[in-house]
């Protein structure tokens, strides 16, 4: 009698335990095998279980869109005997001085190293070497991102040879971080390389092969940061064309929990977050009227980019240092007020508050947006 009761109790306990066990683990996170499944927990993907960044920090110097257009030493001499004009050499000297103080782990040049437009191949190669010489003076490793202007003068292989590098795309691991250099210099029609002779003015495209390479590099538990010349930011925020297959690229970055993307190319200052990924576009040293001479000192503080921006004040020609993200200083098409007309149909200047209301070619002066060239 007692034995029967014990057996019955044990049976109820076993059945109850199995029901509890099965119900507890009968979820999408578990797999079951056979008619009477044994729950097995699925492995969490690497990119969903990132390593800790507690107490971690790393410093990185950033420069982009230097667009070197060299001068010949002697018009009667060799066309390749060229130099960097003093105006722009000073910017590199200022960048070196700041990096000497900042002491970054490394530096990234985000592309358009040379102007390239209508520049002969041999001159383009010499210009790349000139920029490399200036960067080498800093004494820190520099990683190079290829830009569309570079390809107007040289090929990818010639770009590598001039800079003494063996990559166009590159993955760099540093402790808990993975930094990726990505080439988006392809044409959206078939993903073919842009034609450097034709000088295609294209927004950029990440080829099928580069997308596959990128996805493989994103399968990591390290925190990923991407540097690419072309911008992924929608034109509604910058009034400039973005990478032709930006949606495909951005979806991939979100899927693998990328931390941040840094671009140049469009000469607009922008910061935004899309599906957890931070996007930055950085004005370069030469073509931004509002931020001439711009370069950057970035510290990743426990993974969060903290960026100081250095540029020449377009009015008084003095270098200034400001946080990259300053809401009152950010300019997007949605910030720019429409130009109104008076009763005679004459255009009235835009009113402004701080820098809100003005375009990237204007500054707020006396509550009126004034073209920067008129203030100099």
N, C-alpha and C positions, 0 to 999 in steps of 0.2 A: 504493500500500500504506500509506504513512505517512499520506496524506490520509484514507484509510478508517478507520485506527485513531484518528485525531484526531476524525473525525466521530462514531465509535462512542463514544469517551470523552466527548465533549461531550453526546451523547444521554443516556448513563448519568448524567452529572453533572446535567443538566437535570431528568431524571425523579426522581433522588434528592433534588434540592433542592425540587422541587414536592411530593414526598411528605412531606418534613420540614416544609415550609412549611404544607401543608394540615393535617397532623396536629397541628402546634403551635397552629394557630389554629382548629381545628374544635371549638370549645367554645361553651358558652352565651353567653360574652361577645362572640362575633363573629357577624356575619350574612354569608350567602353569597348571591350573585346569579347566576342562570343555571345552565346545565348544568356549565360549568367555572367554579366560583365563584372570585371574588377576595375574600379575607377582608377585612371592614371592621369595625373595632372599634366596639362600641356606646358611645355617650356615657354617662358616669357621671352619674346624676341629681344635681342640685344638693345635695339634702339628704343625700347619701351622700359628699359631698366638701366638708365644711364648711371655712370659712376658718380660718386659724390664730388661736389666742388667746394665743400665746406673748407674755408681757409685758403682756397686756391686763388692765385692771381697771376696774370702774365701781361707784359707790356708789348705793344706792337706799334711801329711807326707806319703811317699810311701816306702815300702820295699818288696822284693820278693826273692824267691828261696834261703832261708837261709839254707836248706838242712842239718839241724843239724844231726850230727852223734856223739852221746854222748860217753863219756868214763865211765867205771865203777869205782866207788870209791875204791872198794876192790875186787879183783878177787875171793877171797874166800867168799865174802859176797853175798848179794842178787843181782840178775841180773838187778833188777829195781832201785838199788841204784846208780844212774848215775848223771853226771854233764856235763856242757858245757866246752869244752877245752878252756884254757885261750886265745888262738889265736882268737877264734871266739867270746868269751865273750867280748873282747875289742871292737869288731865291734859294738856290741849292746850298749856298754858304750859310744862309739863315737856317735852312732845314737841318744841315749838319750840326750847327751850333745847338739847336733845340734837341736833336737826338743825342748829342754828347751829354746833355744834362738829363734827358729823360731815360736814357739807357734801355732801349727796347730789347726784347729777345731777338727780334728780327724786324725787317721792313718789307712791306708789300707795295709794289708799284702796280696800280690797277689798270694800266694800259694807255694807249695813245702816247707812247713814249716820245715819238717823233711826229711831226706834222704829216710827212709822207706824200702829200698831194703834189703831183708833178715833180717829185724828187727822184732823180736817177738812182738806180739800185746801189751803185758804189757809194754815193753820197749818203743814202739812207743807212747803209751799214756803218759808215764812219760816225754818223750821228748817234746811232745806238751805242757805239763804243764810247763816245764822249759822255753820254749820260751814265753809262756803267762806271766810267772813271770817277765821276762825281759821287756816285753812290758808294763806291768802294772806299772813298776817303772816310766814310763814317765808321768803318770797321765792324759793321754788322752784316749778317747774311741778308741779301735782298732776294725776294721771290718776285718773278716777273709775270704779269698777265698781258697777253697779247691783245691789242686793240685794232679796230678797223682802220685807223689812220696808219698804223705800222704796216699793215698789209697793202697799203697803196704804194709802198716803195719796195718792200722786201717780201720774200716768201716765208712760210713758217720755218723751213729748214735754215734759211739765211738768218732769220730772227734768232734762232737757237745758237747758231755759230757766232754771231756778233756778240751775244751776251754770255757766251761760254756756258750754256745750259743744255740739258738733255731732255727737256720736257716742254710741252705746251699745256697739257693738263697735268696736275700734280696733287698728290695727297701727302700732307705733312703731319705726322703725329708728334705731339709734345705733351707728355704726361697725360692728363685726362682730356686733352683737346685734340681734335682733328681739324686741320685747316686745308681747304680744297681750293686750288686754282683751276678755273673752268673756262674753256674756250667756247664762246658763242658766236664766233665769226663765220657763220654759215648763212646761206641763202635759203629762204623758206621754200623755194621751188625745188623740191627733191632733197633738201638739206645739203646741197653742194657747197664747197668752199666759196667764199666771196672772191670775185675776180679782181686781183690787185691792179691789173692794168686798166680795167674799165672803171675802177674806183667806185664800186657800188656804194651808194648811200643807203644802206639798209639798216633796219633796227636791230638786226641780229637774229640768230636762230640756233638752238642747241640741237645738233644732229642726232640721229637715231643711235649712232655708235657712242657718242658722248653721253647720251642719256643712259645707255646701258652701263657704261663705265662709271658714271656718277652714282647710279643706284647701287652698284656693287660697293662703292666706297662709303655709302650712307649706312650700310649694314654693320653698325658698330655701337658699342656702349659708350664710346667717347662723345663729347659734346662737339658738334660740327658747326664750323663757320666757313662761309663760302665767299670767295673773291672772284668776281667776273666783271669784265669791262662794261658790257651792255646792261641796261637797266631792265628790271622785271616790274617796275612800278607802272601802273596804268596811266595812260596819257591824261586821264581826267584830273589827275593830281599834279601833273608836271607839264602838260601841254606838249610833251615830247613823246615820240613813238617808243614803245617798249619792245622787248624780244617777241618775235612773231608767235612763238609757241609758249608764251609765258604761263598760260593757265596749266599746261601740261607740266612744266617745270615746277611751278609753285605747288601743285598738288603732290608731286613727288617729294618736295622738301617738307611739306606738312606731314605726309605719311610717315616719314622717318625722323620726325621731331628735330629738324635742323634749328639751331639757335638763331642764327642771323646771316644775312647776305649783304655784302658791300659792293657797290657798283660806282662807276664814274659815268663817262660818255655824254650824259645829257646836260651837264653843267647846271643842274638844279639841286638845291638843298632840300632833302626830303627824309622824313622818318615816319614809318608806319608799321603796324603789326597786322599780319594776315594769317588767320588760323594758327596762331601761336608762334609764327616765324617773324622776326624783326627784319625790316628792310630799310637800308640806308642808301641814298645816292649822295655822292660827294663831289662838289665842284672842284675843278682842277686848278692848276696854278696859272693858267694863261687865258682862258676864254670866258671866264665869268666876270661880268662888269661889276657885280656887287661884291664878290669875294676874290679879287685878284691875288695870285700868289698863295692860294690856300693849300695847306697840308695839315696833318692830323697826328695827334698822340693819343693812342687808345689803350686803356687798361681794362682787361676783363676781370672784374671783381666778382669772384664766385660765379663766373659765367656771364655776368651782365656787362655789356659794353658801356664804358664811360669814356666819352670822346671829347678831347679839347681840340678846338679848331683855331688855327692860326692863319691870318690873312692880312693883306695890306688894306688899310682904310682907304677907300677910293677918293676921299676928299683931302685928307691931310698926309697921305702916303706913309703913315706910320703903321708898323705891325701891331696887331691886336690879338688877344687870346680870349676866346669865349667858349662856353660849352656848345657842342654841336647842336644839341637839341635845346632850343630856346623858343618856346611857343610864339612869343611876340616877334621873333625874327624869321620864322619859317614862312616861305612864300609859296603858295599854290594858286592855281587858276581860280579856285573857289574863294580865295582871299581878295582877289583883285576886283575892285569896284569898276563898274562900267563908266565910260566917259559920257558925261552929259553935255548937252548943247544949250546955248542961250537962245533967245527969241530970234536972233539973226542967223541961227544955224551954225554958229561958231563953237568949236569944241572948248569945253571948260576943263581945267585940270581936275584930276581926281582928288577928293579930300582923303585924308588919312589920319590914323591914330597910331602913333609909334611907327611901326612898319606895316601895319595891317592896312590893306587897300592898294598898296603899290605893287607894281610888277617887279620882276627880278632885275630890270634895267633901270629902276628908279629908287630914290630914297625919299623918305618923308622929311620935308623941310618947311617949317612954318605951317604945319597941318595940310600941306599940299604936296602931292607926289611930283617930284622934279626929276627929269632924266639925269643920270649920274654924270654924263658928259657935260651937261650944262652947269654942274656944280663945281667942276674942277677949275 
